[in-house]
Amino acid sequence: MASSAESSAASGMRKAPSLEWRWVSTEEDDDEDRGGRGGAAAVGAVGRGGSFESEDEEDAEDEEEREGKKRLIRTVPSVDWFDVEGNEVSVGQPVEDTEEFDFGRTMFLALQTLAVVFGDIGIGPLYTFDVMFNKYPIQGEEDVLGALSLVLYTLILMPLVKYVLVVLWANDDGEGGIFALYSLICRNAKVSLIPNQVHSEKRMSSFRLKLPTPELERSIKVKEKLESSLLLKKLLLGLVLFGTSMFISNGVITPAMSVLSAVSGLKVGIRNTSQDVVVMISVALLVILFSVQRYATSKVGFALGPSLLVWFCCLGGIGIYNLSLYGPAAFKAFNPLYIIYYFGRNPFQAWLSLGGCLLCATGSEAIFSNLCHFPVRYVQYMFVLLVLPCLVLAYLGQAAFLIANPKSSEQVFFSSIPIGVFWPVFLVANLAALIASRTMTVAIFQCLKQSISLGCFPRLKIVHTSRKFMAKIYIPVVNWLLLVSCMGFIVLFRSIYDVGNAYAIAELGVMIMATVYVTIIMLLIWESNIVKVLSFVITFLFLELIFFSSALSSVGDGGWALLMFASVLFMIMFIWNYGSKLKYDSEVKQKLSKDLMRKLGPNLGTIRAPGLGLVCSDIVKGVPAIFGHFLTSLPAIHSIIVFVCIRNVPVPVVPQSERFLFQRVCSRGYHMFRCIARYGYKDKKQEHHSVFERLLIEGLEKFIQREAVELSLQSEDDVDSDEEPPTPVKIITAPNGSLYSLDVPLLADYAPSTEVIPEASCSTPQQDPVLDYAQNLELELAFIKQSKQSGAVYLIDNPIIKARKDSWFFKKLMINYFFAFLRNNCLRAIMLMSIPHSNMMQVRMTSYV
């Protein structure tokens, strides 16, 4: 029954792009009903090929204020050539897995999730009780039971209920993390501050989502509120930037805390070991870890699952040993009343211990962020069947040890290990700490790749370490930055107690942001019952804010360094996003109109040279200003011009068949096209330039063939494309006597012989053979083939962005210095294709924003 229902839902999603929902007044609804089939016919006419102006009309409708009663109705969206391209791609197979359940295969795959997903949360027993009882000694059994009860219910509420049972389902086509949540919201509401979303992107198979039903009007109202409020858009962006900065800071603290706490076990095994020795060994292990990080993502990672299985078995086994040795008194902590007793006896001490208690749930966000490697079900099975029971047994055993030995509140885990197995467990613990560090590093790589693709972080070099799995990546600059930062934290604080205070702040910052975004998703996308939504947000936001207040109380002990580090990251992302938005707005304002571009050719004496010219810019619609700047500087263009915009769309993967969208610019004789190359944030963008050119030309040929079929089905008077009514063709005679025109590229090579016009000035020939040639499919395809053989040249926009002279001081500082520094030291999307310098021409313009 479930499979049948999911199949129906998938079928509904495939049909969804043909309908849209919007609010209309009663009078407008009546007019549409009276329009009947006439309106449908008009839409069908537009479907033959429209223009980009349809998007502007939709935005105008959204911004128009309507009075009176409103109703929610279905409408058919207007379509342009890009929409035709988007509609003709295949949807692919349904998302759901229709294979029969195989318990053996499920357990095998779930075992592999240990190293990737649960490494971080699995090392909590090394330091949780140490940090909780650091400032105040244990005064009796009730303190231990109260602290244990806090730990148990924190484990149940945070990792299990919130993340494993709820948040994991908020993934973006299998992708997890704070940016995946933001991406999912952007796909359902226009909340991005850079409004360059193409309407046809909603028709990608990976972009389609369930549309709201009429009875669920609350979801539509939430969407309208998000789209109409600039303050909410900025708030959502600010929250995701804050959450990302805290998550990266968490990735710095995790290796420092994990390795330092594991190596500190030497003090138990060798009594005279000094802290300096512990620090030096920890630094050495971190250097080794980050040095092999590139290879660990693809080769070593396969063997880490069994290693973590051994570690969790050690945790459970040691817990059972301590319970059998010291008695089952610790089981009384399952009674939540002990939490009340704990706060009643020592309220201030109990409140301070909340920051340390939260350390038992560190790694919860890593469970969600590393979800891209495995399905949700396997992660859930492994956590419920293995991870959670072993963690509970470990904390129960440590509590039993503390009840019997209240003075041994330091190095609780290593002190509770049986003497005969101490050194084997010590080695396994250090291995588990390194695996946990790797888990967070991999999660940071994924998070940064998502943020780069969505324009919220400067572009960095990303290395794909696996040919099979796109999620296995390595970012060299970030890897070494994390190593230096981890070493700095260890050398600066030298103790797990101060580092633990910072650890709790970073983890809670990410948790709070996840709660906010999942709440929006529950309202906007899941359309959950309002009681469930309120229960979720009130429960977890209340608990997380209480934990956060406790963690902030120890800012002076170590949290200040983490907050400074997170602030620097936040400023980098904010400046990059702010500068990118101003740059985009400036390019949109400066783009050329089609009428002006037509005049530029004859007026400047434009010559069409053999070859393919790829004009690369960031704007989606219109002709970029650099093209006019190029013509005024060098009045010559290639025989085929393609305006290329590389778009990072908020989806994980764009199928290859849906990669390129094309549209003509000006009349067909100009041989000018607009192309949008779309990439998801999981797609590999390091394509060789020859591969990119081949795929682009193949897509262009398919577009021309499809266009010819469309034109053959209608009369010439019904053509409704990006072009305007054809203007008289201007033939110009060059000083050397040769003929050339902007409308007739390489005319002498293809067109029949014509009479040469003797005048040196512009004139209109009496008979124009160009129109017949332009409509000839075979000649145009042959023309493209010859242009391809002549080679491609990339005309790349590389503007200089400066703040206007009348701008305020901080804007000048951010744009003229910080943003300029980031742009000069980061990669560009087109530069990832390793284009030879001989095939590249950069056009620089100074834009004042």
C-alpha positions, 0 to 999 in steps of 0.5 A: 500500500505504501509503495502504491501511494508513493507511486501515485505521489510521484505521478502527481509530481511529474504532472505538477509543472503544468499547474500553478497556484495563486490568489485571485480576487473574486472578480478576476476569478469570474473573468477567467471563468468567462474566458474559458477556452479562449484563455487556454488558447492564448496560453497555447499560443505562447507555448510555441515560444515566448520571451523572458518577459513572462517572468516579469509579468508573473513578478508584477502579478505577485507584487500587485495588491488586490482588494476584496475577497481572494480565492486560491485557484489553479493557473497554467503558467506562461511558457517560453523557449526555455520552458519548452526545453525544460518540459521536453526532458525526461522525468526519470524513474520515481524516487522511491525504492521499489526493491524488496526489503533485504535484511542482510543487505540493509545491515551491510549498508547500515554498517558502513554508515558508522564511519561516515555518520556516527563517528562524532557522536560515538566519542561523547563518553570520553569527555561528557561527565568530565566536563559536567563535574569539572567546576563542582565536585560530586556531593552524593549519589543523587548528583550522579543520578541527576546528571545521568538522567540529563544525559539519557534524556538529552540523548533521547530528545536531541539525536533520536527524536529530533534528528533521526526521526524528524530532521533526516526527512528534511533532506534535499534529495538525499543531501543534508546540512544547514544549506540543504535546508535553505536550498529546499526552502529556496526551491519552494519560495522565491527567498533568494536575494539574487533574483536570477531564477529561471522559470523553467528551472521548476520543470527540472526533474530534480526540481519538482515538488508536490504542489499545495492542495486547495485545503492547505492554504496555510502553506500558500500564505507562508510562501507569500509572506516569505516572498513579499518580505525583504526582511524575512529574506535577509533574516533567512540568509543571515541565519543560514550564514550564522549556522554555517559559520558555527558548523565550520567552527564545530568542525574545528573544535571536534578534532581538537576535543576528540584527539585531546580527550583520547590521548589524555588517557595516557595519564591513567595508563602512565601516571607521570605523563605531563600535559605537555606530552599529551598536547604534543602527541595530539598535535602530531596525530592531527598533522597525520590525520589532515595529511592523509585526509585526501586519501581517507575520503576514498580508500581508507574510509571503507575500513573505518566502519568495522573499526567503529563497530569495535569501538561501539562494542567496547563502549557497550561491553565496558558499560555492562562490566561496570554495571555488573561490578558496581550494581544496577543503581544507575538504572534509577536515572531513567526516572526523570524526577531525578532531573528535578531533584538535581536542579532542586538541590543545586540549581546554579551547579545544575544549570552550569552542567547543561553545557557539558551535558550537551556534549553527549549529543555532539555529532547530531548535526553530523548525522544529518550533514553526512546523510548524502552517503546513505539512505535515511532508513539505513541511518535510522536502523543503525542508530536505533539498533546499535549506536544508541544502545551502546551509548546508553550502556556506556553512560550507565556504566560510567555513572555506576563507577562514579557512584562507587568512586565519587572522587574519580571525576576526571578521566571517568571513561579510562578510569572505569576500563578493566586493567587487563584491556586498558591498552587495547581500548586506549588504542581503539579510542584514539582510532575512534577519535581520529575517525570522528575528526574525519567525520566532521571534516567530510561534513564541512567539505560537503557544507562548503560545496553547497554554500559555494554553489548557492553563492554564499562562499567564495569559490575554492578548488574542489577535488573529487576523490572518487569516480563512483561517488560524487559526494566524496570530495576534498578541499585542500585550502579548507583542509589545511585551514582546519589543521592550523585552527585545530592546532591553535585551539589545542596549544592555546587551551591545552585542556579538554575542559576549556575546549569543551565549553567552546564545543557546546557553543558551536553545536548548539548554534547549529542545532538552533538554526536547524530547528528554525529551518525545519519548522519553516519546512514543516509549514511550507513543504510538509504542510504538517498539522499546526499542533505538530509544528508548534510542539516541535518548535516550542519543545526543541527551541526551548531546550536548546536556548536553555542549553545555549545560555549555560554554554554562553556562561563559560565564554571566558573559559574558551568560548571566546576564541570560537566566537571570534573564529565564527565571526570571521567566517560569518563576515567572509560569507556576508561580504561575499554574498553582499558584493555578489548581489551588488555585482549582479544588480549592476550587471542587470542594470547595464545589460544591452537591449536587443535594439541597441545591439542590432545597431551596434553591428552596422554602426561599428562595422562589425565583421563576422570571423569564423569560429564560436564565441562564448560570451560568459557572464552571470546574468540570465536574461538580456545581453551582457554589457561586456558584449557592447564593450567588446564591440566598441573596442574590437569591432568584430565578432565570431560567426556564432555567438552564444551568451553563456551563463553558468547557473548553480541551481538549488538542487543536488544534481541536474541530469545531463539531458537537462544541463543546457537551455537555449534561446535565440537572440535577435533574428535567426540570421544573426546566429546568436543564442543564449545558453544557461548551463545549470549545475546542482551543488553535487555536480562536478564542475571540473569539466574539460573545456573541450567536453563542455564545448562538445556538450554545448554544441550538441545541445544547440543542434538539438535546439535548432532541430526542435525549433525547426519542427516547431516552425514547420507546424505554424505559419510565419505570421504565428512565430512568437519567439525571442526575436522581434519583427525582422528589420531590413538587412543592412549590407556594408562594404568594407574599405577593401571592397568586401561585403559583410553584415551583422545579419549575414555571417560569412555570407560568401561561404554559404549563400548564393552569389549576389550582386555587390552593392557599390555604395560604401554606405549602408543600404537595403538590397532589393532581394534578400536571399538570407531569409531562405538560408536562415530557415534551412536546417541543413545549412545551419547545422553545417554552418555550426559544424564549420564554426566548431572546427574553427575553434571556440573563444571564451569572452569572459566578464571580469569586472572591477567592482567599486563602491560609488564615491557617495557610499558610506564608509563601511560599504567602501571598505567591504566592496573596494577592499574585502570583496575585491580581495576575495574575488581576486583570490577565488576561482570563477565558475568558468575557470574550473574548465582549465581553458587554455589562455590562447582560447580566452579573452577577458573583458574588464569593465569598472562598475560602480555599485 
